[in-house]
Amino acid sequence: MVLLGTLVNGVCIIIGTLLGKLLHRIPENMKATVIKAIGLAVMVLGLQMALKTENFLIVIISLAVGAAWGEWINLEDRLNALGEWLEKKFGTQKETSIAQGFVTATLIFVIGAMAVIGALDSGLRNDHDVLFTKAIIDGFTSLILTTTLGIGVIFSAIPVVLYEGLIALFATQINQFVPQVVMDSFIVEMTSTGGIMIFAIGMNLVGFVKIRVANLLPGILVVAMIVSIVYFYHQFL
């Protein structure tokens, strides 16, 4: 089943969120320290990913163009608007912002090599090991995030399932029109670009600075464009 890994990932996020709601009485100081610890770990993970690039110029251009693109379409504001709509439908005044929980969790769970590589493995080889591993990590992370950011974390399961599911379904046909060398290059540079975004998420969680990370997301598409252009340029030389 092509979507098995994707569905397990979504279910683990939901389970983690529900468990987090049950543990909401954790002392505020403890929650604050835990969320900062997660932020530090996320920063380290992002840095490790960022250093995997084979052409840092692609990463820089992708981030710059992606940031301009994201600001132009107000991607973060649109995500926040969706979260605020969910908050009006399901939230209460006593709860932490559903918008904040939804956006933060979505960025953490969607950005990263594991989502793309795992979904590609599911689609290309029917191998779900990477997504199963990611599901365990996301489940634990959603539990901790929920104790601080509230029930909004649960709605991040929707974009995660859609994102990974579409990649997995697309991957079943990808070999027909995308050369393997292009896919290999894309995964490497996407990992590095996404790693910088994850590092920024960690900085937001720790409270160092407020970066509109969602507006950087189009950079992933820019990576795909640049990698394709470079490949075809060398082909026609």
C-alpha positions as CSV (number, residue, x, y, z in Angstrom):
1,M,0.0,0.0,0.0
2,V,1.7,3.2,-1.3
3,L,0.2,5.5,1.4
4,L,0.7,3.2,4.4
5,G,3.7,5.2,5.7
6,T,1.9,8.5,5.2
7,L,-1.2,7.4,7.0
8,V,0.9,6.1,10.0
9,N,2.7,9.4,10.2
10,G,-0.7,11.3,10.4
11,V,-2.1,8.9,13.0
12,C,1.0,9.3,15.2
13,I,0.7,13.0,15.1
14,I,-3.0,12.8,16.2
15,I,-2.2,10.3,18.9
16,G,0.7,12.4,20.2
17,T,-1.5,15.5,20.3
18,L,-4.3,13.7,22.2
19,L,-1.7,12.4,24.7
20,G,-0.3,15.9,25.0
21,K,-3.8,17.2,25.9
22,L,-4.0,14.7,28.7
23,L,-0.7,15.9,30.0
24,H,-1.6,19.6,29.8
25,R,-1.1,20.0,33.6
26,I,2.7,19.8,33.2
27,P,4.1,22.9,35.1
28,E,4.7,25.9,32.9
29,N,8.4,26.2,33.7
30,M,8.9,22.5,32.7
31,K,7.0,23.0,29.4
32,A,9.0,26.2,28.6
33,T,12.3,24.4,29.2
34,V,11.2,21.3,27.2
35,I,10.1,23.4,24.2
36,K,13.4,25.3,24.3
37,A,15.3,22.0,24.5
38,I,13.4,20.8,21.4
39,G,14.2,24.1,19.7
40,L,17.9,23.6,20.4
41,A,17.7,20.0,19.0
42,V,15.8,21.2,16.0
43,M,18.5,23.8,15.3
44,V,21.2,21.1,15.5
45,L,19.2,18.9,13.1
46,G,18.7,21.8,10.7
47,L,22.4,22.6,10.8
48,Q,23.4,19.0,10.0
49,M,21.0,19.0,7.1
50,A,22.2,22.3,5.8
51,L,25.8,21.1,5.6
52,K,24.9,18.3,3.2
53,T,24.8,20.6,0.2
54,E,27.0,20.0,-2.8
55,N,26.4,23.5,-4.3
56,F,25.7,26.2,-1.7
57,L,25.0,28.7,-4.5
58,I,21.8,26.8,-5.3
59,V,20.8,26.9,-1.6
60,I,21.4,30.7,-1.4
61,I,19.5,31.5,-4.6
62,S,16.6,29.2,-3.6
63,L,16.2,30.8,-0.2
64,A,16.4,34.3,-1.5
65,V,14.0,33.8,-4.4
66,G,11.8,31.6,-2.3
67,A,11.6,34.2,0.4
68,A,10.6,36.9,-2.1
69,W,8.0,34.6,-3.6
70,G,6.6,33.7,-0.2
71,E,6.4,37.3,0.9
72,W,4.7,38.2,-2.4
73,I,2.0,35.6,-1.9
74,N,1.8,36.1,1.9
75,L,2.1,32.4,2.5
76,E,2.6,32.7,6.3
77,D,-0.3,35.0,6.6
78,R,-2.5,32.6,4.6
79,L,-1.4,29.7,6.9
80,N,-2.2,31.9,9.9
81,A,-5.6,32.8,8.5
82,L,-6.4,29.1,8.1
83,G,-5.3,28.4,11.7
84,E,-7.4,31.4,12.9
85,W,-10.4,30.0,11.0
86,L,-9.9,26.6,12.8
87,E,-9.5,28.5,16.0
88,K,-12.9,30.2,15.5
89,K,-14.5,26.9,14.7
90,F,-13.0,24.7,17.4
91,G,-11.1,26.9,19.9
92,T,-11.9,28.5,23.2
93,Q,-10.6,31.7,24.8
94,K,-8.8,29.6,27.4
95,E,-6.7,27.7,24.9
96,T,-3.4,28.6,23.4
97,S,-3.7,29.9,19.9
98,I,-4.7,27.1,17.5
99,A,-3.1,29.1,14.7
100,Q,0.2,29.1,16.4
101,G,0.1,25.4,17.1
102,F,-1.1,24.5,13.6
103,V,1.5,26.6,11.8
104,T,4.5,25.7,14.0
105,A,3.7,22.0,14.0
106,T,3.1,22.0,10.2
107,L,6.4,23.7,9.5
108,I,8.3,21.2,11.8
109,F,6.6,18.1,10.3
110,V,6.5,19.1,6.6
111,I,9.9,20.6,6.1
112,G,12.7,18.2,5.9
113,A,14.4,15.4,4.0
114,M,12.6,12.6,5.8
115,A,9.2,13.6,4.5
116,V,10.4,13.8,0.9
117,I,12.7,10.8,1.0
118,G,10.3,8.7,2.9
119,A,7.4,9.5,0.6
120,L,9.6,8.7,-2.4
121,D,10.6,5.4,-0.9
122,S,7.0,4.6,-0.3
123,G,6.1,5.4,-3.9
124,L,9.2,4.1,-5.7
125,R,10.0,1.0,-3.7
126,N,6.9,0.5,-1.4
127,D,9.4,0.8,1.5
128,H,7.9,2.7,4.4
129,D,10.7,2.4,7.0
130,V,11.7,6.1,6.7
131,L,8.2,7.3,7.2
132,F,7.6,4.9,10.1
133,T,10.7,6.4,11.8
134,K,9.5,9.9,11.1
135,A,6.1,9.0,12.5
136,I,7.6,8.0,15.8
137,I,9.6,11.3,16.0
138,D,6.6,13.4,15.0
139,G,4.4,11.6,17.5
140,F,6.7,12.5,20.4
141,T,7.2,16.0,19.1
142,S,3.5,16.6,18.8
143,L,3.0,15.4,22.4
144,I,5.4,18.0,23.7
145,L,4.3,20.8,21.4
146,T,0.6,20.2,22.4
147,T,1.4,20.8,26.1
148,T,2.7,24.2,25.2
149,L,0.9,25.2,21.9
150,G,-2.5,23.5,22.4
151,I,-4.8,21.4,20.3
152,G,-3.9,23.3,17.1
153,V,-1.1,20.8,16.6
154,I,-3.5,18.1,15.7
155,F,-4.5,19.9,12.5
156,S,-1.0,19.7,11.2
157,A,-1.7,16.0,10.4
158,I,-3.8,17.2,7.4
159,P,-1.0,19.0,5.4
160,V,1.4,16.3,6.4
161,V,-0.8,13.5,5.0
162,L,-1.6,15.6,1.9
163,Y,2.1,16.5,1.3
164,E,3.6,13.1,1.8
165,G,0.7,11.4,0.1
166,L,1.0,13.5,-3.1
167,I,4.7,12.9,-3.2
168,A,4.3,9.1,-2.8
169,L,1.6,9.0,-5.5
170,F,3.7,11.2,-7.8
171,A,6.8,9.0,-7.1
172,T,5.0,6.0,-8.6
173,Q,5.2,7.7,-12.0
174,I,8.4,9.7,-11.5
175,N,10.8,7.4,-13.2
176,Q,9.0,7.9,-16.5
177,F,9.9,11.6,-16.9
178,V,12.5,12.6,-14.3
179,P,16.1,11.4,-14.7
180,Q,17.6,9.7,-11.6
181,V,20.6,12.2,-11.5
182,V,18.1,15.1,-11.2
183,M,16.3,13.4,-8.4
184,D,19.5,12.7,-6.5
185,S,20.7,16.3,-6.9
186,F,17.3,17.7,-5.9
187,I,17.2,15.6,-2.7
188,V,20.6,16.8,-1.7
189,E,20.0,20.5,-2.3
190,M,16.5,20.3,-0.9
191,T,17.8,18.7,2.3
192,S,20.3,21.6,2.7
193,T,17.7,24.3,1.9
194,G,15.1,22.7,4.2
195,G,17.8,22.3,6.9
196,I,18.3,26.1,7.0
197,M,14.5,26.5,7.3
198,I,14.4,23.9,10.2
199,F,17.3,25.8,11.9
200,A,15.1,29.0,11.7
201,I,12.2,27.1,13.2
202,G,14.5,26.1,16.1
203,M,15.5,29.7,16.6
204,N,11.8,30.7,16.7
205,L,11.1,27.9,19.3
206,V,14.0,29.0,21.5
207,G,12.9,32.6,21.2
208,F,16.1,34.0,19.7
209,V,14.3,35.8,16.9
210,K,11.0,35.7,14.9
211,I,11.5,34.5,11.4
212,R,8.6,34.2,9.0
213,V,9.7,30.6,8.0
214,A,6.5,29.8,6.1
215,N,7.4,32.4,3.6
216,L,10.6,30.5,2.9
217,L,8.8,27.4,1.8
218,P,8.6,28.3,-1.9
219,G,12.4,27.9,-1.8
220,I,11.9,24.1,-2.1
221,L,10.2,24.6,-5.5
222,V,13.0,27.0,-6.5
223,V,15.5,24.2,-5.7
224,A,13.7,21.9,-8.1
225,M,13.7,24.5,-10.9
226,I,17.4,25.3,-10.5
227,V,18.4,21.7,-10.4
228,S,16.4,21.0,-13.5
229,I,17.9,24.0,-15.3
230,V,21.5,23.0,-14.4
231,Y,20.9,19.5,-15.6
232,F,19.5,20.4,-19.0
233,Y,22.1,23.1,-19.4
234,H,24.9,20.5,-19.1
235,Q,22.9,18.2,-21.4
236,F,22.9,20.7,-24.2
237,L,26.5,21.9,-23.8
